[in-house]
Amino acid sequence: MPDVLDASPYDALLLLSFGGPEGPDDVVPFLENVTRGRGIPKERLQEVGQHYFLFGGVSPINDQNRALLDALRKDFAEHGLDLPVYWGNRNWAPYLTDTLREMVRDGRRRILVLATSAYASYSGCRQYRENLADALAALEAEGLELPEIDKLRHYFNHPGFVEPMVDGVVRSLAELPDEVREGAHIAFCTHSIPNSAADTSGPVEEHGDGGAYVRQHLDVAQVIADAVRERTGADHPWQLVYQSRSGAPHIPWLEPDICDHLEERHAAGVPAVVMAPIGFVSDHMEVLYDLDTEATAKAKELGLPVRRSATVGADPRFAAAVRDLVMERAADERGQEVAPCALGALGASHNLCPVGCCPARAPRPAAAGADSPYA
């Protein structure tokens, strides 16, 4: 039998994710949830929904979260960590507020949150914290006893997140034809966000010049590139590129776009490219459409060999990393000395989001941070 691990003071883990439609009839209502308050006409949402309709109206993200839930529960049980794991989404069932209500009724009073976003940004961190505050406000209005909630730190540079991505890039390089493999470049891909959101990502002292969002991606990309070189003996040039831009054309977003990057690499005589989606935890719609469909079609048009490496998904090493993060945070809350595990030059991220971290355009309450109204 494994030794019993002590997660106190926590009594539950909440997997908090984006959510996605699970059938054609779900697509427009899901997009209405995502864009609520922006006044986007239903006709425009139906156009945007074509990406989902290409895949039968089903986003893979919910099934991938179910697989991650299974991996976490299996890992916890095998290592003697008696911590129940729940799941709630921002934009689709199971909805966050419903899950938190269930947790409260189950007697959970001190909850850790794992968001399926590894990096600092408004949409990847603070918006989830705002969603938590909204859910707590709803439960408070119902007269329920509110739990205390903390959020696990950003895990972009934890070995259990990085090592599966290294394996994925190495496998993708091996899949390229022999004659182009050695000269292949790596395009490390992540979600584009407005420049203004990037510049204000992370704590205030990290704002400017892409903020923590860009610096964190560049740091982990360098770690992966170095590991790939050690594994293969070849030095593959790399660049951080972006995908999945949305929004008004006049607002500057992070560039270059992956398709523009493939055109530029082809024009420069690069023989092949591996697309490594380091900004995504799993192969959800933005990976399947923007990389596997759109970018792959662009590469075919150019005659440029490409491969797309795997995301982390439910890799057992990632589940083990989550267990490590839980134990690290629990020990810290108990006042014990902790040595956080992190690769690269930036070190471990903060446990508690400080005031001014990843600010919203219009201030809103956000839980699980230094500015939480539910501390």
C-alpha positions as CSV (number, residue, x, y, z in Angstrom):
1,M,0.0,0.0,0.0
2,P,1.3,3.5,-0.8
3,D,2.1,5.9,2.0
4,V,-0.8,8.3,2.8
5,L,-0.1,11.8,1.5
6,D,-1.3,14.8,3.5
7,A,-3.2,17.3,1.4
8,S,-4.5,19.2,4.4
9,P,-5.9,21.8,4.7
10,Y,-7.5,21.0,1.4
11,D,-10.3,18.6,1.1
12,A,-11.0,18.7,-2.7
13,L,-9.5,19.6,-6.1
14,L,-11.5,21.3,-8.8
15,L,-10.6,20.9,-12.4
16,L,-11.7,24.2,-14.0
17,S,-11.8,24.4,-17.8
18,F,-13.3,26.2,-20.7
19,G,-16.0,23.8,-21.9
20,G,-17.2,23.0,-25.3
21,P,-20.2,21.8,-27.3
22,E,-21.0,18.1,-27.5
23,G,-23.4,18.1,-30.4
24,P,-24.5,20.4,-33.3
25,D,-27.4,21.8,-31.3
26,D,-25.0,23.0,-28.6
27,V,-22.7,25.0,-30.8
28,V,-24.5,28.4,-31.0
29,P,-25.7,28.3,-27.4
30,F,-22.1,27.5,-26.4
31,L,-20.8,30.5,-28.4
32,E,-23.4,32.7,-26.9
33,N,-22.0,31.8,-23.5
34,V,-18.5,32.5,-24.6
35,T,-19.4,35.9,-26.1
36,R,-22.0,37.0,-23.6
37,G,-22.1,40.8,-23.2
38,R,-20.4,41.5,-26.5
39,G,-23.6,41.9,-28.6
40,I,-22.5,39.6,-31.4
41,P,-25.4,38.6,-33.6
42,K,-26.5,35.0,-33.8
43,E,-25.8,35.0,-37.6
44,R,-22.2,35.8,-36.8
45,L,-22.0,33.0,-34.2
46,Q,-23.4,30.5,-36.7
47,E,-20.5,31.5,-39.1
48,V,-17.9,31.1,-36.3
49,G,-19.5,27.8,-35.4
50,Q,-18.5,26.3,-38.8
51,H,-15.2,25.2,-37.2
52,Y,-17.2,23.1,-34.8
53,F,-19.6,21.8,-37.5
54,L,-16.7,20.5,-39.4
55,F,-16.2,18.1,-36.5
56,G,-19.9,17.1,-36.1
57,G,-20.5,20.0,-33.7
58,V,-18.4,18.4,-31.0
59,S,-15.4,19.9,-29.3
60,P,-13.0,17.3,-28.0
61,I,-12.2,19.3,-24.9
62,N,-14.9,17.7,-22.6
63,D,-13.8,14.2,-23.4
64,Q,-10.2,15.2,-22.9
65,N,-11.1,16.7,-19.5
66,R,-12.8,13.4,-18.6
67,A,-9.6,11.6,-19.5
68,L,-7.6,14.0,-17.4
69,L,-10.0,13.4,-14.5
70,D,-9.5,9.7,-14.8
71,A,-5.7,10.1,-14.9
72,L,-5.7,12.4,-11.8
73,R,-8.0,10.0,-9.8
74,K,-5.9,7.0,-10.8
75,D,-2.6,8.8,-9.9
76,F,-3.9,10.1,-6.6
77,A,-5.2,6.6,-5.6
78,E,-2.0,4.9,-6.6
79,H,0.0,7.4,-4.5
80,G,-2.1,7.4,-1.4
81,L,-3.6,10.9,-1.9
82,D,-7.2,10.9,-0.6
83,L,-8.4,14.0,-2.4
84,P,-11.7,13.9,-4.4
85,V,-11.5,15.6,-7.8
86,Y,-14.4,17.5,-9.3
87,W,-14.9,19.2,-12.7
88,G,-16.5,22.4,-13.7
89,N,-16.5,24.6,-16.9
90,R,-16.7,28.2,-17.7
91,N,-18.9,28.0,-20.7
92,W,-20.7,24.6,-20.9
93,A,-21.9,21.7,-18.7
94,P,-20.8,20.8,-16.2
95,Y,-21.0,24.5,-15.3
96,L,-18.7,25.9,-12.6
97,T,-21.5,27.2,-10.3
98,D,-23.3,23.8,-10.4
99,T,-20.1,22.0,-9.5
100,L,-19.2,24.4,-6.7
101,R,-22.8,23.9,-5.3
102,E,-22.3,20.2,-5.4
103,M,-18.9,20.5,-3.6
104,V,-20.4,22.6,-0.9
105,R,-23.3,20.2,-0.4
106,D,-20.7,17.4,-0.2
107,G,-19.1,19.2,2.7
108,R,-16.0,20.6,0.9
109,R,-14.7,23.6,2.7
110,R,-11.2,24.2,1.4
111,I,-10.8,23.7,-2.4
112,L,-7.8,23.8,-4.7
113,V,-8.4,24.8,-8.3
114,L,-6.4,23.4,-11.3
115,A,-7.2,25.6,-14.4
116,T,-6.5,24.0,-17.8
117,S,-4.3,27.0,-18.7
118,A,-0.6,26.9,-17.8
119,Y,0.4,30.5,-18.4
120,A,-0.3,33.9,-17.0
121,S,-2.8,36.1,-18.9
122,Y,-6.2,37.6,-18.3
123,S,-8.1,34.9,-20.2
124,G,-5.9,32.1,-18.9
125,C,-5.9,33.1,-15.2
126,R,-7.8,36.2,-14.0
127,Q,-10.9,35.4,-16.0
128,Y,-11.1,32.0,-14.3
129,R,-10.7,33.8,-11.0
130,E,-13.6,36.1,-12.0
131,N,-15.7,33.1,-12.8
132,L,-15.0,31.7,-9.4
133,A,-16.0,34.9,-7.8
134,D,-19.3,34.9,-9.8
135,A,-20.0,31.3,-8.7
136,L,-19.3,32.1,-5.1
137,A,-21.6,35.2,-5.3
138,A,-24.4,32.9,-6.7
139,L,-24.0,30.4,-3.8
140,E,-23.9,33.3,-1.3
141,A,-27.2,34.5,-2.7
142,E,-28.6,31.0,-2.2
143,G,-27.6,31.2,1.5
144,L,-24.9,28.4,1.2
145,E,-21.8,28.3,3.3
146,L,-18.9,29.4,1.1
147,P,-15.8,27.4,0.8
148,E,-12.3,28.9,0.8
149,I,-10.7,28.6,-2.6
150,D,-7.1,28.7,-3.8
151,K,-5.7,28.3,-7.3
152,L,-2.6,26.2,-8.1
153,R,0.3,28.2,-9.5
154,H,1.1,28.4,-13.2
155,Y,2.7,25.1,-14.2
156,F,4.1,25.9,-17.7
157,N,7.7,25.0,-16.5
158,H,6.9,22.0,-14.3
159,P,8.8,19.0,-15.6
160,G,5.6,16.9,-15.7
161,F,4.2,19.4,-18.2
162,V,7.4,20.0,-20.2
163,E,8.7,16.5,-20.6
164,P,5.7,15.1,-22.5
165,M,6.0,18.0,-25.0
166,V,9.7,17.2,-25.5
167,D,8.8,13.7,-26.3
168,G,6.1,14.9,-28.7
169,V,8.6,17.2,-30.6
170,V,11.2,14.4,-30.8
171,R,8.5,11.9,-32.2
172,S,7.4,14.5,-34.8
173,L,10.9,15.1,-36.0
174,A,11.4,11.3,-36.4
175,E,8.2,11.2,-38.5
176,L,9.6,13.6,-41.0
177,P,11.2,12.3,-44.2
178,D,14.9,11.6,-43.7
179,E,16.0,14.2,-46.3
180,V,14.3,17.1,-44.5
181,R,14.6,16.1,-40.8
182,E,17.9,17.6,-39.9
183,G,17.0,21.0,-41.3
184,A,13.6,21.2,-39.8
185,H,12.6,24.2,-37.8
186,I,10.3,24.1,-34.7
187,A,7.3,26.5,-34.5
188,F,6.2,26.7,-30.8
189,C,2.5,27.6,-31.1
190,T,0.3,29.4,-28.6
191,H,-3.0,31.3,-28.5
192,S,-2.6,34.9,-29.8
193,I,-4.0,37.5,-27.5
194,P,-4.2,41.3,-27.8
195,N,-0.8,43.1,-27.3
196,S,-2.4,45.1,-24.5
197,A,-3.4,41.9,-22.7
198,A,0.0,40.4,-23.2
199,D,1.8,43.5,-21.9
200,T,-0.2,43.5,-18.7
201,S,0.0,39.8,-18.0
202,G,1.5,38.6,-14.8
203,P,2.4,40.7,-11.7
204,V,2.8,44.5,-12.2
205,E,6.6,44.3,-12.2
206,E,6.5,42.0,-15.2
207,H,4.3,44.2,-17.3
208,G,5.5,45.6,-20.7
209,D,7.1,44.0,-23.7
210,G,4.7,41.0,-23.9
211,G,4.6,40.7,-20.1
212,A,4.7,37.3,-18.3
213,Y,2.7,35.6,-21.1
214,V,5.4,36.0,-23.7
215,R,8.3,35.5,-21.3
216,Q,6.9,32.3,-20.0
217,H,6.3,30.9,-23.4
218,L,9.8,31.9,-24.6
219,D,11.3,30.3,-21.5
220,V,9.6,26.9,-21.9
221,A,10.3,26.9,-25.6
222,Q,14.0,27.3,-24.9
223,V,13.8,24.5,-22.4
224,I,12.1,22.2,-24.9
225,A,14.5,23.1,-27.7
226,D,17.5,22.4,-25.5
227,A,16.1,19.1,-24.5
228,V,15.4,18.2,-28.1
229,R,19.0,19.0,-29.1
230,E,20.3,16.8,-26.3
231,R,18.0,13.9,-27.4
232,T,18.6,14.1,-31.1
233,G,22.0,15.7,-31.5
234,A,20.6,18.2,-33.9
235,D,20.1,21.9,-33.2
236,H,16.7,22.9,-34.7
237,P,16.1,26.6,-35.1
238,W,12.8,27.7,-33.4
239,Q,10.4,30.6,-33.1
240,L,7.4,31.4,-30.9
241,V,4.3,31.9,-33.1
242,Y,0.7,32.5,-32.6
243,Q,-2.7,31.1,-33.7
244,S,-6.5,31.5,-33.1
245,R,-6.7,35.2,-33.4
246,S,-10.1,36.7,-33.0
247,G,-11.4,40.2,-32.6
248,A,-11.4,43.5,-34.5
249,P,-8.6,43.7,-37.2
250,H,-7.5,47.2,-36.0
251,I,-6.5,45.9,-32.6
252,P,-2.9,44.7,-32.5
253,W,-2.5,41.0,-31.5
254,L,0.6,39.0,-30.9
255,E,2.3,37.9,-34.2
256,P,3.4,36.1,-36.3
257,D,0.4,33.9,-37.1
258,I,1.3,30.3,-37.8
259,C,0.2,30.4,-41.4
260,D,2.2,33.5,-42.1
261,H,5.2,31.9,-40.4
262,L,4.9,28.8,-42.6
263,E,4.9,31.0,-45.7
264,E,8.0,32.9,-44.4
265,R,9.9,29.7,-43.5
266,H,9.1,28.2,-46.9
267,A,10.3,31.3,-48.7
268,A,13.5,31.2,-46.7
269,G,14.2,27.7,-47.9
270,V,13.4,25.8,-44.7
271,P,12.8,22.2,-45.6
272,A,10.2,21.2,-42.9
273,V,8.5,22.5,-39.8
274,V,7.3,20.8,-36.6
275,M,4.4,22.7,-35.0
276,A,4.5,22.3,-31.2
277,P,1.4,23.6,-29.5
278,I,3.0,24.4,-26.1
279,G,0.3,26.9,-25.2
280,F,-2.4,24.2,-24.9
281,V,-3.0,21.5,-22.4
282,S,-5.0,19.3,-24.7
283,D,-5.9,18.8,-28.4
284,H,-9.1,20.9,-28.3
285,M,-10.8,22.7,-31.1
286,E,-8.2,25.4,-31.6
287,V,-5.5,22.7,-32.1
288,L,-7.6,20.5,-34.3
289,Y,-8.8,23.4,-36.6
290,D,-6.1,26.0,-36.5
291,L,-3.2,23.6,-36.7
292,D,-4.4,20.3,-38.0
293,T,-6.8,21.8,-40.5
294,E,-5.9,25.3,-41.5
295,A,-2.1,25.4,-40.9
296,T,-1.7,21.9,-42.3
297,A,-3.6,23.0,-45.5
298,K,-1.4,26.0,-45.8
299,A,1.7,23.8,-45.6
300,K,0.3,21.4,-48.2
301,E,-0.4,24.4,-50.5
302,L,3.2,25.5,-50.1
303,G,4.6,22.0,-50.5
304,L,6.2,22.3,-47.0
305,P,6.4,19.1,-45.0
306,V,5.0,19.7,-41.5
307,R,4.2,17.6,-38.4
308,R,2.2,18.6,-35.4
309,S,3.4,17.3,-32.0
310,A,1.1,16.2,-29.3
311,T,-0.2,18.2,-26.4
312,V,0.2,16.9,-22.8
313,G,-3.4,15.8,-22.4
314,A,-3.8,13.1,-19.8
315,D,-0.2,12.0,-19.8
316,P,0.6,10.2,-16.5
317,R,3.5,12.6,-16.0
318,F,1.1,15.6,-16.1
319,A,-1.2,13.9,-13.6
320,A,1.9,13.3,-11.4
321,A,2.8,17.0,-11.8
322,V,-0.6,18.0,-10.5
323,R,-0.2,15.8,-7.5
324,D,3.2,17.4,-6.9
325,L,1.6,20.9,-7.2
326,V,-1.1,19.9,-4.7
327,M,1.4,18.6,-2.2
328,E,3.6,21.7,-2.7
329,R,0.7,24.1,-2.1
330,A,-0.7,22.1,0.9
331,A,2.7,22.1,2.6
332,D,3.1,25.8,2.0
333,E,-0.3,26.5,3.5
334,R,0.7,24.4,6.6
335,G,3.7,26.7,7.0
336,Q,6.3,24.1,5.9
337,E,9.4,24.9,3.8
338,V,8.8,24.0,0.2
339,A,11.2,23.6,-2.7
340,P,9.0,24.2,-5.8
341,C,9.8,22.2,-8.9
342,A,10.4,24.2,-12.1
343,L,12.6,24.1,-15.2
344,G,14.1,27.0,-17.1
345,A,15.3,30.5,-16.1
346,L,12.1,31.9,-14.6
347,G,11.6,29.6,-11.6
348,A,8.3,28.7,-10.0
349,S,5.4,31.1,-10.4
350,H,3.6,32.8,-7.5
351,N,1.0,30.9,-5.4
352,L,-1.2,33.9,-4.9
353,C,-2.0,36.2,-7.7
354,P,-1.0,39.7,-6.5
355,V,-3.1,42.9,-6.9
356,G,-2.7,44.2,-10.4
357,C,-1.9,40.8,-11.9
358,C,-3.4,40.3,-15.4
359,P,-6.0,43.1,-15.0
360,A,-9.3,43.2,-16.8
361,R,-10.3,46.2,-18.9
362,A,-13.2,46.8,-16.5
363,P,-12.5,45.8,-12.9
364,R,-14.5,42.8,-11.6
365,P,-14.2,40.8,-8.4
366,A,-11.8,37.8,-8.7
367,A,-11.5,35.0,-6.2
368,A,-8.4,33.1,-5.2
369,G,-6.0,36.1,-5.3
370,A,-4.7,38.8,-3.1
371,D,-7.6,41.0,-4.1
372,S,-10.3,38.4,-3.5
373,P,-13.4,39.6,-1.8
374,Y,-13.8,36.1,-0.5
375,A,-10.4,35.8,1.3
